[in-house]
């Protein structure tokens, strides 16, 4: 079984999360762990660090996506020549790259159930 706590710990090693943010990210860690556990070729790979990283980066991406969708606060202001913006775009792009890289690294440990070849 992939440990949601180990996934959360890896996530906290990658990005800085305070205790409230970590608590909010935990369901995403659990969901990623459950999702990838079903896709493992071998059950003993559930402790493999490539899988833990993949779960953590997937949880990070989904956590940021949910935060950006739920954020109804202002996104910026301008005072003279100074502009302050609060944007999730760059963070989401970086998280997606981290997630894709982690998937690439762990792909050999996962079943390929996304492709079906059929004859009509």
C-alpha positions in Angstrom: 0.0 0.0 0.0 1.3 3.4 -0.9 1.5 5.5 2.2 -0.3 8.9 1.9 1.9 10.1 4.8 5.0 9.2 2.8 3.6 11.0 -0.2 2.8 14.1 1.9 6.3 14.0 3.4 7.8 14.0 -0.1 5.5 16.8 -1.1 6.7 18.8 1.9 10.3 18.1 0.9 9.6 19.6 -2.5 7.6 22.6 -1.6 7.1 24.6 1.6 3.8 23.9 3.2 2.7 25.1 6.6 0.6 22.7 8.8 -2.8 24.0 7.4 -1.6 23.7 3.8 -0.3 20.2 4.5 -3.7 19.2 6.0 -5.4 20.6 2.9 -3.0 18.7 0.6 -3.4 15.4 2.4 -6.6 14.3 0.5 -4.8 14.9 -2.8 -1.9 12.7 -1.5 -4.3 10.0 -0.6 -6.1 10.2 -3.9 -2.8 10.0 -5.9 -1.6 7.1 -3.8 -4.8 5.1 -4.4 -4.8 5.9 -8.1 -1.3 4.9 -8.7 -1.5 1.8 -6.5 -4.0 0.3 -8.9 -1.7 1.0 -11.8 1.4 -0.7 -10.4 2.9 -3.7 -12.3 4.1 -5.2 -9.0 2.6 -4.5 -5.6 6.0 -4.4 -4.0 6.8 -1.2 -5.9 4.5 0.7 -3.7 7.5 1.8 -1.6 9.6 2.7 -4.6 10.8 6.3 -4.3 9.9 7.0 -8.0 6.3 6.1 -7.3 6.2 8.2 -4.1 7.6 11.1 -6.1 5.0 10.6 -8.8 2.2 10.6 -6.3 3.6 13.7 -4.6 3.9 15.6 -7.8 0.5 14.6 -9.0 -0.9 15.7 -5.6 0.9 19.0 -5.9 -0.5 19.7 -9.3 -4.1 18.8 -8.2 -3.7 20.8 -5.0 -2.6 23.9 -6.9 -5.3 23.4 -9.5 -8.0 23.2 -6.8 -6.5 26.3 -5.0 -6.5 28.3 -8.2 -10.1 27.3 -8.9 -11.3 28.2 -5.4 -9.4 31.4 -5.1 -11.8 34.3 -5.3 -9.6 36.9 -3.8 -8.0 39.7 -5.8 -5.3 38.8 -8.2 -3.3 42.0 -8.2 -3.0 45.7 -7.7 -0.9 48.5 -9.1 0.6 51.3 -7.2 2.6 53.7 -9.4 5.3 51.7 -11.1 4.9 48.7 -8.8 2.5 45.8 -9.8 1.8 42.9 -7.5 0.1 39.9 -8.9 -1.1 36.7 -7.4 -1.2 34.1 -10.1 -1.3 30.4 -10.1 -0.4 30.1 -13.8 3.4 29.9 -13.3 3.0 27.5 -10.3 0.7 25.3 -12.2 3.0 25.2 -15.2 6.0 24.2 -13.0 3.9 21.6 -11.1 2.8 20.1 -14.4 6.4 19.8 -15.6 7.4 18.2 -12.3 4.4 15.8 -12.6 5.3 14.9 -16.2 8.9 14.3 -15.3 8.0 12.1 -12.4 5.7 10.1 -14.6 8.4 9.6 -17.2 10.8 8.4 -14.5 8.3 5.9 -13.0 6.5 4.8 -16.2 8.3 1.4 -16.3 6.8 0.6 -12.9 3.2 1.2 -14.1 0.8 -0.9 -16.2 0.1 0.7 -19.6 -3.7 0.5 -19.5 -4.4 3.7 -21.5 -3.9 2.2 -25.0 -6.2 -0.2 -26.7 -5.5 -1.6 -30.1 -8.7 -2.9 -31.8 -9.5 -4.3 -35.1 -12.8 -3.1 -36.6 
